[in-house]
């Protein structure tokens, strides 16, 4: 089995919690960490700076597409950053992820 983290950012803590809760409730994610961050980015020719909330969504790789689709539906951004990467880790923890999303 393969494991992934899906990463996205939101404009508010409430939005981050809403997305996180839905993904865990639907058993698409085992755990979602939410962190307040400062973001600097280029948007429509300007340099923007905002406080955002980053979500680290822990899951099995086969759920990444469904997480992406669900997150996109709930997201307020016109173009949300939704990216993922495969991970490895301690075997008991990875088993917990797999057991939580099945």
N, C-alpha and C positions, 0 to 999 in steps of 0.2 A: 504494500500500500504506500502511496505517496501523500505527503502532507504539504500544506501551503499556508502562507499568511497573505491575506488580502488587506490592502491599505487604502484608506480613503480619508478625506478631510471634509469637515462640515463647518458651517458658519456659526453654529451655536451648540452648546452642550445639550440642550433639549433635543435638537435634531440628531446629534450623535447617539444619545441614549435611546431615542425612538428606533433608529436603524439597528443598533446593537440588540435591543430587546427583541425585535421582530426576527432577526437572524438566529438568535439563540432559541426563541420559542419555536421556530420552524425547524429546529435541529439542523440548520445549515452550518452553524458555528458552535464550537465547544465553548469558546470564551472570546470576549471582545474587550480589549484594553482601550481606554479613552484618555488622551493626553492633551492638555492645553498647549498650543504651540504658537509662535510668531512666524508668519509666512511672508516672504517677499517673492513676488512673481510678476511676470510680464503678462499683461492682458490688454488686448486691443491697442497696442502701441505704447502703453503706459506701464511704468513700474508701480505696482500696488503693494501695500503692506497692510496685513490684517491679522487679528487674532483668530485662530481656527482651532478646531478640535480634531485630532488625528485618531483614527480607529485602526487598531491592529486586530484583524479578525482571524482567529486560528481555526483551521478546518482541514478536511482531506481534499486533495487536489481535484477529485471528481465533482466537488461541490462549488468550485470557483465560478463557473459560468452561471450557475443559479444564484449565487451570492451577488455577482455582478448585475444580473437582471433585476433582482429584488432591490438592491441598493439604488440602482438607477431610477427605479419607479418612485422611491421614497425621497430622493435627493432634491434639494432646492436649487443646486447649481445648474447653470446651462450646460457646462462641461465639467462634470466632476472628475477628479483624479481617482480612478479605480484601477489599481495595479496589484499584481501578485507575484510572489516568488515561492519556489519550492524550498522546503526546509528539512533539516534532519535534527535529531535531538535525542534526549534520553528516552529509552524504549517504553518505560511505563507511562511517561507523560504522553507520548505519541499514541499509545494504546488508549489512553483516556480520551484523547481527541476523537479517535476513530469510534469508540464506544458511544460518545456523546452525540455524534452526528448521524448515526445510523438510524 
